[in-house]
Amino acid sequence: MTTKAANKKNPALILMFVALCLISVLAMIKTIFFSFDIDEGYTLAMGYRLAKGDRLFADLWESHQLSAIFVMPFLWLYEQITGSMDGIVIAMRIVGTTGHLCVGLVLILTLRRMLPKAGLVLLLLLHLNYLPKWIQTPEFELLQYWGMLLIFCLLFSDLDQKRGRLKTVLAGILMTCQLLLYPSLILLYPVWMVAIWRLGKGEHPGLTRTVQTIFTGAMLLSGMLLIIYLCSYLSIPDFLRALSELTLDESHTQVPMLIKWKIYLADLMWPLGCAVVCGILCYVIYLIHQNAARFVIPVVAMIISFIQVYSALFCGENQFYFLWRYLVLVLLGIEYYALYIAKRRIIRGPVPEKRPGMIDEKEEAQKQETFRKRMIFWLLILPSLMTLPAILLITNMDVNTTCAKLFPALLGVLILLIADCQKVRFLPLITGMAMVGILCSLVCCKLLLMRVTGCGHLTIAAPMTGMTQGPLQGVLVPDALARLYTTDYEELSPYLSKDTKLLYMGGESIVYLWSDAQIASPSTQGTSAYNQMFVDYYTMYPEKLPDVIVVDREMGENPVYYAAASNEVMMTWIREVYQPSEVIEKTYLTIYRK
C-alpha cells in the first residue's frame, strides 16, 4: 500500500473510495437525525446545569460532572442565540460531528509523511465511522477518544521534529482533560513518561527530558488552575463531603471491587484465549516463513469483521456485540511489533564524523521510518491498551463494552501494517481488504443500527416519528418512544415555569431541558439510585428543595430503565418529609407538588 502503484489513479479504486466516502457521509447524517438514548440526555442535562450557573461539587453531585465543562459553552451559546433549548440535540450532534471530523483530519495530517494517500483515506474513514457509544453528541467517552488521539498526534509531531514546545504543552493540558473524564486515567501518566523516555533513550536524551518536563508542567499547571477555581467557592470539608456522597451512586459502586474484578477476569478469558491461539499460530508461521506471518492480522481481522456484521444483520445483535475483537487484534499487533519492528537494531551513541557528501541518506531515511513506527507503538498502541484496566477500575460497564476504548490502539496496529505492507507481495491488497472489512463492521453499526436506551437491536427500518417540539425537535425516534416523549412533554409543561424547582426521578434526563425550570437535584444521571444521597442533598441545601417532583413510572415498569431497590428511601422521604399538597397522575408520570 505504500508503493507508487498504490497512489496511481486506478478508476476502480477511486470509485470504491468515492462509494465509501458517500456511505460515511450518510452514516454521519443518520447519527445526527436518528434516535435518542438516555446517556445523551444525561450529557446535555449536566452541561445545561453548568450553563445555568450550578457549581461543580456543590450543586452537582454527579459521577461524570467534570465532563460537562466541555459541552457547557455550546449549550450556553445556543440558549443565548435561540432563547431556549428547542432543537439542542441536533445542534450538539452537529458540534460532535464537526469535532470528530477535525480530529480525523489532525490524525491524517500528522501521519502524512508516513503513509500513502490510500492508507490515509482508509484510516480517516475508519475514524469517522467509529463512535465509542454510537452517540455523536460530544459525551465523555467520545471526548476521551478524541483526547487520546490528539495527545498522540501532538507528541508524535514534536518528537518527529526533534523538539518539545507548544504541541507538548497542549498534550499536557489534554492529559489533564482526560482526568476530568476518567480520574483513573492518571495511571496513563507513567505510561506516557516511560514511552517518551524509551523513544529518546540513547539517541535523544536531552529531547526526552525536555518533552517530559514540558508535558508534566503543562499537566500540573492546568490541573492547579482547576483546583484554584474550585477553591474559590468550595471549602475542603465541603469538597470531601461531595466526594463521599458520590460513593452513594449505586449504579457505579453497587458491586464490590473484588467481585467486579473476578467478573472481569472471567470475561477476559475468551479474548485472551483467542489472542493466545492466534498468537501461537502467527509465531509458528513466522518460524516457517517470516513474511507469511504478516498476513495473520489482516486475515483474522476479516474473519471477525464478517462475524460481527453477520451477527448484527441476521442474529439480532446490537452495536456493542463482539467489541472484544479489538483486544484480540491489538494483542496480535503487539506481537507483530515485537517480531518485525522491535528487533531491528538502531545505531545508538555518537555518530562517527563524516565529511560533506558522505551522509547515507537511505540509512537516515530508514532510521526515521523505524523511529516513527516505534512512536506508533509507544505513544498510541501502549497507552490505549492501558486505558482498558484504568477505566475498568471505576466504570459500571462490562469488559466487552469497555474494549471500545481500544480503538485508538487498533488504529495504531493498522498504521504499522500499512507502513510495512509493501515488503511482501499481495500484502497491500490483503491489508486493504482487512481495513475495508473493519470499516464495513463500523458502518453496519453506525448507519444500519440505532443506539437506543437498553442497547437493544433496532435498525433504521423500524417505524419512526419525527419530534416537532422541545430539545429533540427534528430528531426521528421509534414510534413508541415518540408517543412517550410527546405525551410527557405536553402533560408536564403546564406545571413548569422559570421559578419552579424541579426534581425528575427517572431515566430521561432530557426532561430537565424541556423548560427553564431550575434543576433541584444532586444528580441528573439516568441510572441514579434515589437513595440517601438525595436526602442528604436537601438537608445540606434546603434552598434546593423542589417545588415539583416528577416520578417517571417507566422507571419501575420498563426493564431497560435502572430501578434500584434503594429508591424506596426517596419515596418514603416524599411521603413522610416532603408531604406534597397535591399528587397528579398522568399517562406515564406521577407529579408531586409542594
C-alpha positions as CSV (number, residue, x, y, z in Angstrom):
1,M,0.0,0.0,0.0
2,T,3.0,2.3,0.3
3,T,4.3,1.6,-3.2
4,K,4.0,4.0,-6.1
5,A,1.3,1.8,-7.6
6,A,-0.9,2.3,-4.6
7,N,-1.0,6.1,-5.3
8,K,-1.6,5.7,-9.1
9,K,-5.0,6.7,-10.4
10,N,-7.0,3.5,-10.6
11,P,-10.6,4.0,-11.7
12,A,-11.9,1.1,-9.8
13,L,-10.0,2.1,-6.7
14,I,-11.2,5.7,-7.0
15,L,-14.8,4.5,-7.4
16,M,-14.5,2.3,-4.3
17,F,-13.2,5.2,-2.2
18,V,-15.9,7.6,-3.5
19,A,-18.5,5.0,-2.5
20,L,-17.0,4.5,0.9
21,C,-16.9,8.3,1.4
22,L,-20.6,8.7,0.4
23,I,-21.6,5.9,2.8
24,S,-19.6,7.5,5.6
25,V,-21.4,10.8,4.9
26,L,-24.8,9.0,5.1
27,A,-23.7,7.5,8.4
28,M,-22.8,10.9,9.8
29,I,-26.2,12.3,8.7
30,K,-28.0,9.3,10.2
31,T,-26.4,9.8,13.6
32,I,-27.4,13.5,13.6
33,F,-31.1,12.9,12.9
34,F,-32.0,9.4,14.1
35,S,-32.8,8.0,17.6
36,F,-32.0,9.1,21.1
37,D,-30.6,7.5,24.3
38,I,-30.7,8.3,28.0
39,D,-26.9,8.7,28.1
40,E,-27.1,11.5,25.6
41,G,-29.8,13.2,27.7
42,Y,-27.6,12.9,30.7
43,T,-24.7,14.6,29.0
44,L,-26.9,17.5,27.9
45,A,-28.5,17.8,31.3
46,M,-25.1,18.1,33.1
47,G,-23.9,20.8,30.7
48,Y,-27.2,22.6,31.0
49,R,-26.8,22.8,34.8
50,L,-23.4,24.5,34.4
51,A,-24.7,26.8,31.8
52,K,-27.5,27.9,34.2
53,G,-24.9,28.6,37.0
54,D,-24.8,25.4,39.0
55,R,-21.4,24.7,40.5
56,L,-19.2,21.6,40.4
57,F,-19.2,19.5,43.6
58,A,-21.5,22.0,45.3
59,D,-24.8,21.9,43.3
60,L,-23.7,18.9,41.3
61,W,-23.1,15.5,42.9
62,E,-22.8,13.7,39.5
63,S,-20.3,11.0,38.8
64,H,-19.3,12.5,35.4
65,Q,-19.8,16.2,36.3
66,L,-16.3,17.3,35.2
67,S,-17.0,16.2,31.7
68,A,-19.8,18.7,31.5
69,I,-17.2,21.5,31.4
70,F,-16.6,20.7,27.7
71,V,-20.3,20.9,26.5
72,M,-21.4,23.7,28.7
73,P,-20.1,26.6,26.5
74,F,-22.0,25.3,23.5
75,L,-25.3,25.0,25.5
76,W,-24.9,28.4,26.9
77,L,-24.2,29.9,23.5
78,Y,-27.2,28.1,21.9
79,E,-29.6,29.4,24.5
80,Q,-28.2,32.9,24.1
81,I,-28.9,32.8,20.4
82,T,-32.2,30.9,20.3
83,G,-33.6,31.7,23.7
84,S,-34.5,28.1,24.5
85,M,-33.2,24.5,24.3
86,D,-35.5,23.6,21.4
87,G,-33.5,21.7,18.8
88,I,-30.4,21.4,21.0
89,V,-29.9,17.7,20.4
90,I,-29.4,18.1,16.7
91,A,-27.2,21.2,17.3
92,M,-24.9,19.3,19.7
93,R,-24.7,16.4,17.3
94,I,-23.5,18.8,14.6
95,V,-20.9,20.1,17.0
96,G,-19.8,16.5,17.7
97,T,-19.7,15.6,14.0
98,T,-17.6,18.7,13.3
99,G,-15.2,17.9,16.2
100,H,-14.9,14.2,15.0
101,L,-14.0,15.3,11.5
102,C,-11.4,17.8,12.8
103,V,-9.7,15.2,15.0
104,G,-9.6,12.8,12.0
105,L,-8.0,15.5,9.8
106,V,-5.4,16.2,12.5
107,L,-4.6,12.4,12.6
108,I,-4.0,12.0,8.9
109,L,-2.1,15.3,8.6
110,T,0.2,14.0,11.4
111,L,0.8,10.8,9.6
112,R,1.0,12.2,6.0
113,R,4.8,11.7,5.8
114,M,4.5,8.1,7.0
115,L,1.6,6.6,5.0
116,P,0.4,6.7,1.4
117,K,-2.8,8.6,0.4
118,A,-4.9,5.4,0.1
119,G,-3.9,4.4,3.6
120,L,-4.6,7.8,5.0
121,V,-8.1,7.9,3.4
122,L,-9.0,4.5,4.8
123,L,-7.7,5.5,8.2
124,L,-9.8,8.6,8.2
125,L,-12.9,6.7,7.1
126,L,-12.4,4.2,10.0
127,H,-12.1,7.0,12.4
128,L,-15.2,8.8,11.1
129,N,-17.3,5.7,11.3
130,Y,-16.3,4.9,14.9
131,L,-18.1,6.2,18.0
132,P,-17.4,4.7,21.4
133,K,-21.0,4.8,22.5
134,W,-22.5,5.3,19.0
135,I,-23.6,8.7,20.2
136,Q,-22.5,11.7,18.1
137,T,-23.0,14.3,20.9
138,P,-19.6,15.1,22.5
139,E,-20.2,13.0,25.6
140,F,-17.4,12.0,28.0
141,E,-16.4,8.7,26.2
142,L,-16.2,10.4,22.8
143,L,-14.2,13.2,24.3
144,Q,-11.8,10.7,25.9
145,Y,-11.3,9.1,22.5
146,W,-10.5,12.4,20.9
147,G,-8.1,13.3,23.7
148,M,-6.2,10.0,23.3
149,L,-5.7,10.6,19.5
150,L,-4.8,14.3,19.9
151,I,-2.2,13.6,22.7
152,F,-0.6,11.0,20.3
153,C,-0.6,13.4,17.4
154,L,0.9,16.3,19.4
155,L,3.7,14.2,20.9
156,F,4.3,12.4,17.6
157,S,4.7,15.7,15.8
158,D,7.1,17.2,18.3
159,L,9.3,14.1,18.7
160,D,9.3,13.6,14.9
161,Q,10.7,17.1,14.5
162,K,13.1,16.6,17.5
163,R,11.7,19.3,19.6
164,G,9.4,19.8,22.5
165,R,7.4,23.0,22.5
166,L,3.9,24.2,22.1
167,K,2.4,20.9,20.9
168,T,3.8,19.2,24.0
169,V,2.2,21.9,26.2
170,L,-1.1,21.2,24.5
171,A,-0.6,17.4,25.0
172,G,-0.1,18.0,28.8
173,I,-3.2,20.1,29.0
174,L,-5.2,17.4,27.2
175,M,-3.9,14.8,29.6
176,T,-5.4,16.9,32.4
177,C,-8.7,16.9,30.4
178,Q,-8.5,13.1,30.3
179,L,-8.5,13.1,34.1
180,L,-11.7,15.2,34.1
181,L,-13.4,12.5,32.1
182,Y,-12.0,9.5,33.9
183,P,-9.8,10.3,37.0
184,S,-8.4,6.7,36.9
185,L,-6.6,7.6,33.7
186,I,-3.9,9.2,35.9
187,L,-2.4,5.7,35.5
188,L,-1.6,6.6,32.0
189,Y,0.8,9.4,33.1
190,P,3.7,6.9,34.0
191,V,3.0,5.1,30.7
192,W,3.5,8.4,28.7
193,M,6.6,9.1,30.7
194,V,8.1,5.7,30.1
195,A,7.1,5.9,26.4
196,I,8.9,9.3,25.9
197,W,12.0,8.1,27.8
198,R,12.1,4.9,25.8
199,L,11.9,6.7,22.5
200,G,14.7,9.1,23.3
201,K,16.9,6.5,25.1
202,G,20.4,6.6,23.7
203,E,19.7,8.9,20.8
204,H,18.0,12.0,22.1
205,P,18.3,12.0,25.9
206,G,18.1,15.8,26.1
207,L,14.9,15.9,24.0
208,T,13.4,13.2,26.2
209,R,13.9,15.3,29.4
210,T,12.6,18.4,27.6
211,V,9.4,16.7,26.4
212,Q,8.8,15.0,29.8
213,T,9.3,18.3,31.7
214,I,7.0,20.4,29.4
215,F,4.3,17.7,29.4
216,T,4.4,17.3,33.2
217,G,4.5,21.1,33.8
218,A,1.5,21.8,31.5
219,M,-0.4,19.0,33.1
220,L,0.2,20.2,36.6
221,L,-0.4,23.9,35.8
222,S,-3.7,23.2,34.1
223,G,-4.7,20.9,37.0
224,M,-3.8,23.6,39.5
225,L,-6.0,26.2,37.7
226,L,-9.0,23.9,38.1
227,I,-8.2,23.4,41.8
228,I,-7.9,27.2,42.3
229,Y,-11.3,27.6,40.6
230,L,-12.9,25.0,42.8
231,C,-11.4,26.5,45.9
232,S,-12.8,29.9,45.0
233,Y,-16.3,28.8,46.2
234,L,-15.8,25.4,47.8
235,S,-14.1,24.6,51.2
236,I,-12.1,21.5,51.6
237,P,-14.6,19.9,54.0
238,D,-17.4,20.6,51.6
239,F,-15.4,19.1,48.7
240,L,-14.6,16.0,50.6
241,R,-18.3,15.7,51.6
242,A,-19.3,15.9,48.0
243,L,-16.8,13.1,47.1
244,S,-18.2,10.9,49.9
245,E,-21.7,11.4,48.6
246,L,-20.6,10.3,45.1
247,T,-19.8,6.9,46.6
248,L,-23.6,6.5,47.2
249,D,-24.1,6.3,43.4
250,E,-25.1,2.6,43.4
251,S,-25.0,2.4,39.6
252,H,-21.2,2.6,39.9
253,T,-20.5,1.2,43.4
254,Q,-23.1,-1.5,44.0
255,V,-20.7,-4.4,43.1
256,P,-17.7,-4.7,45.4
257,M,-14.3,-4.2,43.7
258,L,-13.1,-7.8,44.4
259,I,-16.2,-9.3,42.9
260,K,-16.2,-6.9,40.0
261,W,-12.6,-7.9,39.0
262,K,-13.4,-11.6,39.3
263,I,-16.2,-11.0,36.8
264,Y,-13.8,-9.0,34.6
265,L,-11.1,-11.8,34.6
266,A,-13.8,-14.3,33.7
267,D,-14.9,-12.1,30.8
268,L,-11.4,-11.7,29.6
269,M,-10.9,-15.5,29.1
270,W,-12.4,-15.5,25.6
271,P,-10.5,-12.6,24.1
272,L,-7.2,-13.6,25.8
273,G,-7.7,-17.3,24.7
274,C,-8.4,-16.2,21.1
275,A,-5.4,-13.9,21.1
276,V,-3.1,-16.7,22.5
277,V,-4.3,-19.2,19.9
278,C,-3.8,-16.7,17.1
279,G,-0.5,-15.5,18.5
280,I,0.9,-19.0,18.7
281,L,-0.3,-19.7,15.1
282,C,1.4,-16.5,14.0
283,Y,4.7,-17.4,15.7
284,V,4.7,-20.9,14.2
285,I,4.1,-19.4,10.7
286,Y,6.9,-16.9,11.4
287,L,9.4,-19.7,12.2
288,I,8.4,-21.4,9.0
289,H,8.3,-18.3,6.7
290,Q,8.8,-14.9,8.3
291,N,6.9,-12.8,5.7
292,A,3.9,-15.2,5.7
293,A,3.2,-14.3,9.3
294,R,2.5,-10.7,8.3
295,F,-0.8,-12.0,6.8
296,V,-2.2,-13.2,10.1
297,I,-3.6,-9.9,11.5
298,P,-5.4,-8.9,8.2
299,V,-6.9,-12.4,7.8
300,V,-8.1,-12.5,11.5
301,A,-9.5,-9.0,11.1
302,M,-11.5,-10.0,8.0
303,I,-12.9,-13.1,9.8
304,I,-14.0,-11.4,12.9
305,S,-15.4,-8.4,11.0
306,F,-17.6,-10.9,9.0
307,I,-18.8,-12.5,12.2
308,Q,-19.7,-9.1,13.6
309,V,-21.6,-7.9,10.5
310,Y,-23.4,-11.2,10.1
311,S,-24.5,-11.3,13.8
312,A,-25.7,-7.7,13.6
313,L,-27.7,-8.1,10.4
314,F,-29.1,-11.7,10.8
315,C,-28.8,-12.7,14.5
316,G,-30.3,-9.6,16.2
317,E,-27.1,-8.4,17.9
318,N,-26.6,-4.8,18.9
319,Q,-23.9,-2.2,18.2
320,F,-21.8,-3.4,21.2
321,Y,-21.6,-7.0,20.2
322,F,-18.2,-8.6,20.0
323,L,-16.2,-5.4,20.9
324,W,-13.5,-7.6,22.5
325,R,-12.4,-8.3,18.9
326,Y,-10.4,-5.1,19.3
327,L,-8.4,-6.6,22.1
328,V,-7.5,-9.7,20.1
329,L,-6.3,-7.6,17.2
330,V,-4.3,-5.2,19.4
331,L,-2.5,-8.1,21.2
332,L,-1.7,-9.6,17.8
333,G,-0.4,-6.1,16.8
334,I,1.9,-6.1,19.8
335,E,3.3,-9.5,18.7
336,Y,3.7,-8.0,15.2
337,Y,5.7,-5.1,16.6
338,A,7.9,-7.5,18.6
339,L,8.7,-9.7,15.6
340,Y,9.1,-7.2,12.8
341,I,10.0,-3.8,14.3
342,A,11.4,-4.0,17.9
343,K,14.0,-6.5,16.7
344,R,15.5,-4.0,14.3
345,R,18.7,-2.7,15.6
346,I,19.1,1.1,15.6
347,I,22.6,2.7,15.7
348,R,22.9,4.3,19.1
349,G,25.5,6.6,20.6
350,P,27.5,9.3,18.8
351,V,27.5,9.1,15.0
352,P,31.0,9.0,13.5
353,E,32.0,12.3,11.9
354,K,31.5,12.2,8.1
355,R,32.9,14.5,5.5
356,P,30.4,16.6,3.5
357,G,28.8,14.4,0.8
358,M,29.3,11.2,2.9
359,I,25.9,11.2,4.5
360,D,24.0,8.0,3.8
361,E,20.5,9.4,3.0
362,K,19.0,5.9,2.7
363,E,20.2,4.9,6.1
364,E,18.9,8.1,7.6
365,A,15.5,7.6,6.0
366,Q,15.3,4.1,7.3
367,K,16.2,5.2,10.8
368,Q,13.5,7.9,10.6
369,E,10.9,5.3,9.4
370,T,11.8,2.9,12.2
371,F,11.6,5.7,14.7
372,R,8.1,6.7,13.6
373,K,6.9,3.1,13.8
374,R,8.3,2.9,17.4
375,M,6.4,6.1,18.2
376,I,3.2,4.5,16.9
377,F,3.7,1.6,19.4
378,W,4.9,3.7,22.4
379,L,2.6,6.7,22.0
380,L,-0.6,5.2,20.6
381,I,-0.9,1.4,21.0
382,L,0.5,1.0,24.5
383,P,-1.3,4.0,26.2
384,S,-4.6,3.0,24.5
385,L,-4.2,-0.6,25.7
386,M,-3.6,0.7,29.3
387,T,-6.9,2.6,29.2
388,L,-8.7,-0.7,29.5
389,P,-7.6,-1.6,33.1
390,A,-7.6,2.0,34.1
391,I,-11.2,2.6,33.1
392,L,-12.4,-0.8,34.4
393,L,-11.4,0.4,37.9
394,I,-14.3,2.9,38.0
395,T,-16.7,2.1,35.3
396,N,-20.0,0.2,35.6
397,M,-19.6,-1.3,32.2
398,D,-18.6,-4.8,31.4
399,V,-15.3,-5.8,29.7
400,N,-16.7,-6.2,26.2
401,T,-18.2,-2.7,26.2
402,T,-15.1,-1.2,27.7
403,C,-13.0,-2.7,24.9
404,A,-14.3,0.1,22.8
405,K,-11.5,2.2,24.4
406,L,-9.0,0.1,22.4
407,F,-9.9,1.5,19.1
408,P,-7.0,4.0,19.1
409,A,-4.7,1.0,19.7
410,L,-6.3,-0.8,16.8
411,L,-5.7,2.3,14.6
412,G,-2.1,2.1,15.7
413,V,-1.8,-1.6,14.6
414,L,-3.3,-0.8,11.2
415,I,-0.9,2.1,10.8
416,L,2.0,-0.3,11.3
417,L,0.5,-2.7,8.8
418,I,0.1,0.0,6.2
419,A,3.6,1.3,6.7
420,D,5.0,-2.2,6.3
421,C,2.8,-3.9,3.8
422,Q,4.9,-3.0,0.7
423,K,7.5,-5.5,1.8
424,V,5.5,-8.6,0.7
425,R,3.7,-9.4,-2.4
426,F,-0.1,-9.3,-2.1
427,L,0.1,-7.9,1.4
428,P,-1.1,-4.4,0.4
429,L,-4.2,-6.0,-1.2
430,I,-4.9,-8.2,1.9
431,T,-4.3,-5.3,4.3
432,G,-6.6,-3.1,2.3
433,M,-9.3,-5.7,2.3
434,A,-8.9,-6.1,6.1
435,M,-9.4,-2.4,6.6
436,V,-12.5,-2.4,4.4
437,G,-13.8,-5.3,6.4
438,I,-13.3,-3.4,9.6
439,L,-14.9,-0.4,8.0
440,C,-18.0,-2.5,7.0
441,S,-18.4,-3.6,10.6
442,L,-18.3,0.0,11.8
443,V,-20.7,1.2,9.0
444,C,-23.1,-1.6,9.9
445,C,-23.3,-0.2,13.5
446,K,-23.3,3.5,12.7
447,L,-25.6,3.5,9.6
448,L,-27.8,0.5,9.8
449,L,-28.3,0.0,13.6
450,M,-29.5,2.6,16.1
451,R,-28.5,3.3,19.7
452,V,-31.5,3.2,22.0
453,T,-31.9,3.0,25.7
454,G,-31.2,-0.5,26.9
455,C,-28.9,-1.1,23.8
456,G,-31.4,-3.4,22.1
457,H,-31.3,-4.4,18.5
458,L,-33.0,-1.8,16.3
459,T,-32.4,-0.9,12.7
460,I,-33.2,2.2,10.7
461,A,-36.1,0.2,9.1
462,A,-38.1,0.5,12.4
463,P,-41.1,2.8,12.3
464,M,-40.0,6.3,13.2
465,T,-41.7,9.5,14.1
466,G,-40.2,13.0,13.9
467,M,-40.2,15.1,17.0
468,T,-41.7,18.5,16.5
469,Q,-41.1,20.3,19.8
470,G,-38.6,20.6,22.6
471,P,-34.9,19.7,22.7
472,L,-35.5,16.7,20.4
473,Q,-37.1,18.8,17.7
474,G,-36.2,17.4,14.3
475,V,-35.0,14.0,15.6
476,L,-36.6,10.8,14.3
477,V,-37.2,8.3,17.2
478,P,-39.1,5.0,17.4
479,D,-42.9,5.5,17.4
480,A,-43.4,4.2,20.9
481,L,-40.7,6.5,22.3
482,A,-42.1,9.4,20.3
483,R,-45.5,8.9,21.9
484,L,-43.9,8.8,25.4
485,Y,-41.9,11.9,24.8
486,T,-44.7,13.9,23.3
487,T,-47.2,12.9,26.0
488,D,-44.8,13.6,28.8
489,Y,-43.8,16.9,27.3
490,E,-47.3,18.1,26.8
491,E,-48.6,16.9,30.2
492,L,-45.7,18.2,32.3
493,S,-45.0,21.6,30.7
494,P,-48.0,23.4,32.3
495,Y,-46.6,22.7,35.7
496,L,-43.2,24.2,35.0
497,S,-42.0,27.8,34.9
498,K,-38.8,29.8,35.3
499,D,-39.3,29.9,39.1
500,T,-40.1,26.2,39.5
501,K,-37.6,24.0,41.2
502,L,-37.8,20.6,39.6
503,L,-36.7,17.1,40.6
504,Y,-37.2,14.4,38.0
505,M,-36.9,10.8,39.1
506,G,-36.5,8.6,36.0
507,G,-34.2,7.7,33.2
508,E,-34.9,10.5,30.7
509,S,-32.7,13.4,31.9
510,I,-33.6,15.4,28.8
511,V,-36.8,16.3,30.8
512,Y,-34.7,19.0,32.5
513,L,-34.2,20.8,29.2
514,W,-38.0,20.9,28.4
515,S,-38.3,24.2,30.2
516,D,-36.3,26.8,32.0
517,A,-37.3,25.4,35.4
518,Q,-34.4,25.2,38.0
519,I,-32.8,21.8,38.4
520,A,-33.2,20.8,42.1
521,S,-31.3,17.5,42.1
522,P,-27.9,16.3,43.2
523,S,-27.7,14.2,40.0
524,T,-29.4,14.1,36.6
525,Q,-27.9,10.7,35.7
526,G,-30.4,8.5,34.1
527,T,-29.3,5.5,36.2
528,S,-29.4,7.2,39.5
529,A,-30.4,5.4,42.7
530,Y,-32.8,7.7,44.5
531,N,-31.4,6.9,47.9
532,Q,-29.8,8.6,50.9
533,M,-27.7,10.9,48.7
534,F,-30.8,12.8,47.7
535,V,-32.0,13.1,51.3
536,D,-28.5,14.4,52.3
537,Y,-28.6,16.9,49.4
538,Y,-31.8,18.6,50.6
539,T,-30.6,18.5,54.2
540,M,-27.4,20.3,53.2
541,Y,-29.0,22.6,50.8
542,P,-32.6,23.3,52.0
543,E,-32.9,26.1,49.4
544,K,-32.8,23.4,46.7
545,L,-36.0,21.7,48.0
546,P,-38.1,21.1,44.8
547,D,-41.5,22.6,44.2
548,V,-42.3,19.9,41.8
549,I,-41.2,16.2,41.9
550,V,-41.9,14.1,38.8
551,V,-41.7,10.3,39.2
552,D,-41.5,8.5,35.8
553,R,-43.4,5.3,36.3
554,E,-41.5,3.8,33.3
555,M,-38.6,3.5,35.7
556,G,-40.3,0.7,37.5
557,E,-42.3,-0.8,34.6
558,N,-39.8,-0.8,31.8
559,P,-36.9,-3.3,32.4
560,V,-34.4,-1.2,30.4
561,Y,-34.6,1.6,32.9
562,Y,-32.5,1.4,36.1
563,A,-34.6,0.7,39.2
564,A,-32.6,0.3,42.4
565,A,-34.2,-1.2,45.5
566,S,-33.0,1.8,47.5
567,N,-35.3,4.1,45.5
568,E,-37.8,3.4,48.3
569,V,-35.6,5.7,50.5
570,M,-36.6,8.7,48.4
571,M,-40.2,7.6,48.0
572,T,-40.5,7.3,51.8
573,W,-39.0,10.8,52.1
574,I,-41.5,12.2,49.7
575,R,-44.4,10.8,51.6
576,E,-43.2,11.5,55.2
577,V,-41.0,14.6,54.9
578,Y,-41.8,16.4,51.7
579,Q,-45.5,15.8,52.2
580,P,-46.9,17.0,48.9
581,S,-50.1,19.1,48.8
582,E,-51.1,17.6,45.5
583,V,-50.5,14.4,43.7
584,I,-51.3,14.3,40.0
585,E,-51.4,11.1,37.9
586,K,-50.6,11.5,34.3
587,T,-50.2,8.9,31.5
588,Y,-46.7,7.9,32.3
589,L,-45.8,10.3,35.2
590,T,-46.8,11.0,38.7
591,I,-46.4,14.7,39.7
592,Y,-46.0,15.8,43.3
593,R,-46.5,19.5,44.1
594,K,-45.4,21.1,47.3
